[in-house]
Amino acid sequence: MNKKVEARIMDALTTVIDPELRVDIVNLGLINGVDINTTGDVTINMTLTTMGCPLISVLEEMIDEALKILPEVKSTRVELTWEPAWEIDRMSRYAKMALGL
C-alpha cells in the first residue's frame, strides 16, 4: 500500500474517539493494521480493550464516517482480532497521560 495513503488513513482514524475512554483509537493502540486495495476498499484490522465490547457497532460507524472523506476510500470494513491481545503498553504516551496512567 502507498505509505502516503496509509498515513492519511491513520491520521483520519485519530478523529475516532473511543466513547468510554475519550481517547482516539490510534493512540489507544487498537489499530493492528490497515489495508486498501486498488479499488479503494479499506480493511481496518483492530482489537478492542475488552472482549464483548458493546461499542463495536458505534466504532465501526465512526470509522466509516472518518474515512469516507478521503477520496481514495470507497468502502470500509472493520476486522476484529484478539491476537495480539490489547494491553496498556500498546497505548501511546499521549493516551497514557490523558488517562492518568
Short mmCIF file of the C-alpha atoms (twelve columns), coordinates in Angstrom:
data_MODEL
# 
_entry.id   MODEL 
# 
loop_
_atom_site.group_PDB 
_atom_site.id 
_atom_site.type_symbol 
_atom_site.label_atom_id 
_atom_site.label_alt_id 
_atom_site.label_comp_id 
_atom_site.label_asym_id 
_atom_site.label_seq_id 
_atom_site.Cartn_x 
_atom_site.Cartn_y 
_atom_site.Cartn_z 
_atom_site.pdbx_PDB_model_num 
ATOM 1   C CA . MET A 1   0.000   0.000   0.000  1 
ATOM 2   C CA . ASN A 2   1.089   3.539   -0.700 1 
ATOM 3   C CA . LYS A 3   2.637   4.897   2.528  1 
ATOM 4   C CA . LYS A 4   1.069   8.336   1.982  1 
ATOM 5   C CA . VAL A 5   -2.414  6.828   1.729  1 
ATOM 6   C CA . GLU A 6   -1.781  4.684   4.803  1 
ATOM 7   C CA . ALA A 7   -0.636  7.766   6.719  1 
ATOM 8   C CA . ARG A 8   -3.756  9.678   5.622  1 
ATOM 9   C CA . ILE A 9   -5.967  6.794   6.771  1 
ATOM 10  C CA . MET A 10  -4.210  6.584   10.137 1 
ATOM 11  C CA . ASP A 11  -4.468  10.360  10.507 1 
ATOM 12  C CA . ALA A 12  -8.221  10.199  9.795  1 
ATOM 13  C CA . LEU A 13  -8.580  7.405   12.360 1 
ATOM 14  C CA . THR A 14  -7.201  9.724   15.062 1 
ATOM 15  C CA . THR A 15  -10.541 11.540  14.832 1 
ATOM 16  C CA . VAL A 16  -12.355 8.394   16.025 1 
ATOM 17  C CA . ILE A 17  -12.679 8.853   19.781 1 
ATOM 18  C CA . ASP A 18  -13.479 5.870   21.984 1 
ATOM 19  C CA . PRO A 19  -16.745 6.931   23.689 1 
ATOM 20  C CA . GLU A 20  -15.797 5.349   27.024 1 
ATOM 21  C CA . LEU A 21  -12.132 6.309   27.312 1 
ATOM 22  C CA . ARG A 22  -12.346 9.595   25.378 1 
ATOM 23  C CA . VAL A 23  -9.061  8.965   23.555 1 
ATOM 24  C CA . ASP A 24  -8.717  8.195   19.855 1 
ATOM 25  C CA . ILE A 25  -8.440  4.587   18.694 1 
ATOM 26  C CA . VAL A 26  -4.967  5.086   17.173 1 
ATOM 27  C CA . ASN A 27  -3.394  6.416   20.382 1 
ATOM 28  C CA . LEU A 28  -5.178  3.708   22.368 1 
ATOM 29  C CA . GLY A 29  -3.284  1.171   20.259 1 
ATOM 30  C CA . LEU A 30  -6.414  -0.506  18.903 1 
ATOM 31  C CA . ILE A 31  -5.329  -0.458  15.246 1 
ATOM 32  C CA . ASN A 32  -3.278  -3.504  14.215 1 
ATOM 33  C CA . GLY A 33  -3.155  -2.734  10.531 1 
ATOM 34  C CA . VAL A 34  -4.716  -1.009  7.541  1 
ATOM 35  C CA . ASP A 35  -5.112  -2.385  4.042  1 
ATOM 36  C CA . ILE A 36  -6.503  -0.688  0.955  1 
ATOM 37  C CA . ASN A 37  -6.915  -2.441  -2.379 1 
ATOM 38  C CA . THR A 38  -6.731  -0.887  -5.840 1 
ATOM 39  C CA . THR A 39  -10.483 -0.213  -5.917 1 
ATOM 40  C CA . GLY A 40  -10.445 1.754   -2.637 1 
ATOM 41  C CA . ASP A 41  -11.839 -0.899  -0.296 1 
ATOM 42  C CA . VAL A 42  -10.235 -0.410  3.126  1 
ATOM 43  C CA . THR A 43  -9.940  -3.091  5.778  1 
ATOM 44  C CA . ILE A 44  -9.085  -1.959  9.283  1 
ATOM 45  C CA . ASN A 45  -7.710  -4.743  11.456 1 
ATOM 46  C CA . MET A 46  -8.273  -3.797  15.050 1 
ATOM 47  C CA . THR A 47  -8.717  -5.102  18.528 1 
ATOM 48  C CA . LEU A 48  -10.723 -3.754  21.439 1 
ATOM 49  C CA . THR A 49  -9.737  -3.133  25.030 1 
ATOM 50  C CA . THR A 50  -12.145 -5.857  26.180 1 
ATOM 51  C CA . MET A 51  -13.854 -8.802  24.521 1 
ATOM 52  C CA . GLY A 52  -17.551 -8.305  24.013 1 
ATOM 53  C CA . CYS A 53  -17.221 -4.526  23.943 1 
ATOM 54  C CA . PRO A 54  -20.744 -3.235  23.260 1 
ATOM 55  C CA . LEU A 55  -19.413 -0.254  21.307 1 
ATOM 56  C CA . ILE A 56  -18.122 -2.095  18.233 1 
ATOM 57  C CA . SER A 57  -21.033 -1.056  16.008 1 
ATOM 58  C CA . VAL A 58  -20.622 2.562   17.128 1 
ATOM 59  C CA . LEU A 59  -16.881 2.423   16.441 1 
ATOM 60  C CA . GLU A 60  -17.455 0.848   13.009 1 
ATOM 61  C CA . GLU A 61  -19.823 3.676   12.099 1 
ATOM 62  C CA . MET A 62  -17.368 6.289   13.380 1 
ATOM 63  C CA . ILE A 63  -14.526 4.685   11.392 1 
ATOM 64  C CA . ASP A 64  -16.640 4.684   8.233  1 
ATOM 65  C CA . GLU A 65  -17.529 8.359   8.747  1 
ATOM 66  C CA . ALA A 66  -13.886 9.316   9.366  1 
ATOM 67  C CA . LEU A 67  -12.592 7.544   6.255  1 
ATOM 68  C CA . LYS A 68  -15.270 8.396   3.722  1 
ATOM 69  C CA . ILE A 69  -13.894 11.941  3.430  1 
ATOM 70  C CA . LEU A 70  -10.721 10.526  1.838  1 
ATOM 71  C CA . PRO A 71  -11.036 10.400  -1.967 1 
ATOM 72  C CA . GLU A 72  -9.066  7.123   -2.128 1 
ATOM 73  C CA . VAL A 73  -11.554 5.308   0.121  1 
ATOM 74  C CA . LYS A 74  -14.641 3.754   -1.454 1 
ATOM 75  C CA . SER A 75  -15.683 1.398   1.358  1 
ATOM 76  C CA . THR A 76  -14.536 0.373   4.831  1 
ATOM 77  C CA . ARG A 77  -14.660 -2.881  6.717  1 
ATOM 78  C CA . VAL A 78  -13.564 -3.475  10.303 1 
ATOM 79  C CA . GLU A 79  -11.983 -6.824  11.014 1 
ATOM 80  C CA . LEU A 80  -11.773 -7.606  14.733 1 
ATOM 81  C CA . THR A 81  -8.988  -9.761  16.067 1 
ATOM 82  C CA . TRP A 82  -7.969  -10.720 19.575 1 
ATOM 83  C CA . GLU A 83  -4.383  -11.626 18.679 1 
ATOM 84  C CA . PRO A 84  -2.349  -9.863  19.767 1 
ATOM 85  C CA . ALA A 85  -4.418  -9.097  22.829 1 
ATOM 86  C CA . TRP A 86  -4.686  -5.425  23.730 1 
ATOM 87  C CA . GLU A 87  -2.506  -4.291  26.639 1 
ATOM 88  C CA . ILE A 88  -1.855  -0.921  28.221 1 
ATOM 89  C CA . ASP A 89  1.643   -0.996  26.676 1 
ATOM 90  C CA . ARG A 90  0.035   -0.564  23.230 1 
ATOM 91  C CA . MET A 91  -1.160  2.929   24.150 1 
ATOM 92  C CA . SER A 92  0.857   5.963   23.130 1 
ATOM 93  C CA . ARG A 93  2.435   8.216   25.725 1 
ATOM 94  C CA . TYR A 94  -0.286  10.764  24.911 1 
ATOM 95  C CA . ALA A 95  -3.070  8.259   25.668 1 
ATOM 96  C CA . LYS A 96  -1.434  7.186   28.930 1 
ATOM 97  C CA . MET A 97  -1.128  10.805  30.028 1 
ATOM 98  C CA . ALA A 98  -4.723  11.569  29.014 1 
ATOM 99  C CA . LEU A 99  -5.922  8.638   31.114 1 
ATOM 100 C CA . GLY A 100 -3.659  9.492   34.048 1 
ATOM 101 C CA . LEU A 101 -1.522  6.361   33.744 1 
# 
